[in-house]
Amino acid sequence: MSVETSPNNRLASLPTVRSVDIGRPFAWLAAGWRDMCANPIASLAYGLLFAIAGDLITIFAWRNGQIFIVATSGFFLVAPLLAGGLYEISRRWERGQKSTFIGSLAGGRRNAIELAKLGLLLGFCGLAWERISSFLFAFLAPGIVPDLLALLAEIHLSVEHRDLLLIWILAGGIQALLVFSLTVVSVPLLLDRPATVGTAIRASLRAVDANLLPMIVWGVIVVTLTALGFLTLFFGLVVLMPLLGHATWHAYRDLVE
C-alpha cells in the first residue's frame, strides 16, 4: 500500500490519501459485515428505516412516474448522509465501544453545520436531476408525459423512445458518478474529525482519483447491492444498507490517513 502526499502547499491542509489494491473493496465488505454482526440491533434499525422509506415512496408515488423517480433517486442521492449513524456505529466499535440506535445519532452533532451544507448540496443534486429529466423529455419526446413509466409503456413504438431511454440512463449515471465521487469518503470524514465540507469533498475526489480501479469495483458493488435491494421490494435493504454503510466507513479508514 502506497501513500499519496499533498502536491503543493495549497493542498497541505487536506488529509493524506492512500492508494489501495483493487481487491480492497471486498475487504471493506467483510469488515462491514463484522461491524453489523457486532452491532445487529442498531445496524438493522437503520436498514429497516431505509426499507420502510423505499416502500412508502413506492406506495404513495407509484401512480405518478415522475414523482416516483424524483423521490426514489433523491432518497438514494442523500443516502450517504442518512447512513451517518452507521458510520458512527463503526467508529465507536473501532474504539471498543458498543452503540445503540439513539446513541449513534449523536455523531452528527460533532460537525452539524458542515454536514448540513453537504446535505444541501446533495439536495441540489436531486433537484438538478429532476430538472434534467424534465428537459430531456420535453426536448426529445414532447408527446410523452414526462415520466419514466410513460416512456417504458411506449418504448416499443419507436427508436427515438429507445434513444431517449439510453440518454436518460446515461445522464443519470453521470450524475450518480459525480455524487459517488463527492461523497465516497466525505461524510465519514466529517463525522470523524473537524473539517469543512470543502475539505471533505476535495479529499473524496482525490481518493477517487488516486484509486480509480478500486473505486470502480466499489461503485459496481454499491450499485449491484442497491439494485438487489430494489428487486426485493426494498426489504433486502434491511441488511444491505447497513452492510454498505459499515463498509463505507472502512473504505474511508483505508483511503484517508
ZICOR-V384122 format. One record per helix or strand. SS is the DSSP state (A for helix, B for strand). FROM is the first residue (numbers start at 1). TO is the last residue. Records with the same first field share a line. If there is no record, write none. Layout:
SS = FROM-TO ; FROM-TO
This chain:
B = 2-4 ; 17-19 ; 256-256
A = 9-11 ; 24-38 ; 40-61 ; 65-77 ; 79-82 ; 84-94 ; 101-109 ; 112-140 ; 148-157 ; 159-183 ; 186-192 ; 197-210 ; 212-231 ; 237-255
